[in-house]
Amino acid sequence: MKKTAIIGVGRVAALLEDDKLREKPATHMGAYLDSPDFEVVAAADIDAARLATFGKRYGINKLYTDYREMLKEVRPEVVSIAAYATERAEMLKAAILSGVKGIWCEKAFATSLEEADEIVALAKEHGTVITVSHMRRWSAEHILVKELLGSGAIGRLTSISAYFSGSLLHTGTHAFDVLRWFAGDALWVEGSLEGAPERSTEGDEPEEKDFLWSLAGDPGGRAVISFKDGVYATVHAESKSYLLFEFDLIGTEGRIRIGNNDVLELYTQGESRHYEGIRELSLRDFPEFNKANIWRGAARNLSETIDGQATNMNPPEDGRAALELALAIHFSSSLGGQRVQLPLKDRSIKVNSR
């Protein structure tokens, strides 16, 4: 078993196991308890009371309010990082330098490309496996959609509409990771942010100070993204009072919808029932597949990657690329919605997220 520690013992680390409606396991701790490959022996959190409750519940005695002290004394093989995004880059660096073999990190794993670049390079230098928690990589439904796209089930993919409930880094990196997974690498972005001040497109290029208005939060927004294979995506991420996370994929011969609330639809073309000589899309039965728990899948993939038995399904390079799309929308918005080419030249653009 791999000696494991958790940094940050809040919702996604453990508390969501108490959600009666969620499929279990539903957290890092739940996934570790479910797996024969891990043994959680220590945890760290700045909230001493919450940390004590966590320790009592799971029978963990090695509890620390300083994660650096924990890394030094416990020397874990695997670490989960589930603290706020503004702190994750420093925690990742500390964990890598402490000699851990693997890290399971929440997203976004950094708040700037400068931070992300450093983490990617450091992990490569030390041979550390980092799995970024873009959980749909382990979703049986999303894996099947990826396979259907590859088999030409809806012809050539031409466009994707992505809908989610605001927050371009905290929620959006999930969506941007799925977009890249389905459509490949992006070429350029045009976008605007909710609440962004009007800005002249004339004069010198923006500097980091031009983004300071958004540093206190992580707004939603809207965007158009162009991908290298000719696919384009529209992103609809304005704030909403309800949960929404959905993709509408349009191909030359069909359509797929996939999202929360069991949205999973396949449309293929046939003769119209309404017009002679016209072909239309009709809803078809979705291919059968075996449901799989995403948390169990992520934990298994992390363990097998550490052991050299599998390929990491969401390495930090992919996490960085998803982050870059979010930051590119910020940058485009600061230019009045102008087109921004990728990769971003300014790696210092920083947006605080939770």
Steps between C-alpha positions, in 0.01 A plus 500: 500500500617852423545725804270794429432844648235764430550877499168676559218294653195693376219415258679325215753337731243328720180690590308417182484140618214628716296603195225236497430546130853464369635172373772372732791539519467874438825642640874442523462331839210289381701382199801413716286303747344316207838403353740225614792708368501789750518553874430854623728553799504879542315821417558874515264795517523851647155451659595310815142417597413359159828309498423345839154394381654341190758316707244366744267385225766309307727395783796710385729622777770681301333838459677823409407864455824545301513282189875551462554352843283205403695437179829513692396272786271250329680470162190379314522326164176656374338836582157639421483880475149629559567851633407822319645559154703800615704268725529191280811596302709547816361176644581314178857629503546404864358152440717438194815615680414278798536197274142377461435257216153626410268796555125522446428872472175689472447742213600755401838378622645850457373855453749610233687335215823608665412283799378218277817501290711471815295208631511312168878541478559409865285186480685388188837564663414296809295230327188584701162388370238776526136423427284810460145447623310561176270216590318450170813332366384198705130528413375199302253725319764750390742223403227348282432837335872530427490155339189588296674810368800291403284245319320765295161431660394860432730556204766768528469708816442864402394687815439469873286721721605490864266618777592530867415707806762774507854503648753462219777341707322310776231348279623602157823302501284186518321613185814614319664166570202319345506732198868427439446128557226492235634761254880509544731797547363854473626771265337818625241641740261794491318569825353735754443479874194565708536839662808595301549876469486648154847541365655678206667276243748774410843566644755273659441132572348437845720429795430289806343799676222494241375175651495614862127574495427127477756370749254507789282240328460258214227632271311323226487618142461397139737411222566354158790257471652374175679165489773377267285233334241755388260452791376809682333529838271756657519534877197620697615539860293778648399481868188298569295412805508131407755235405567465128784313332422381149647456153320498166718343231406550135644286223449481125277193544362524853494652845580404860387669822668413828479667838392491862155374599542186286507688169626250243348514153607381155339630181570359156356592164228334296215581265277777632154408623382850416658602167563306180859482383635636830714322758466584868644392833311259722567389855651150512571252777836573654747209484508293818791553738602403850468779756814575696575713804725791400674523839581132502629533144722797581654328804566182303656694212726691740618181670561315172683798350730520803569126459569537126196293403290774339511839331396804703158601367528863614860611547597859590569583134128453430412688818717789385336507156152517658618781728643684199158514332348658812780757523477571127136602546613744769768638272265531202244676717763754608551573129133564444436148373781494245632170371785356708737250342622197693729423670480814712824694498435668835533218752460730800125564462356390835138452606418395854254214530379295790 
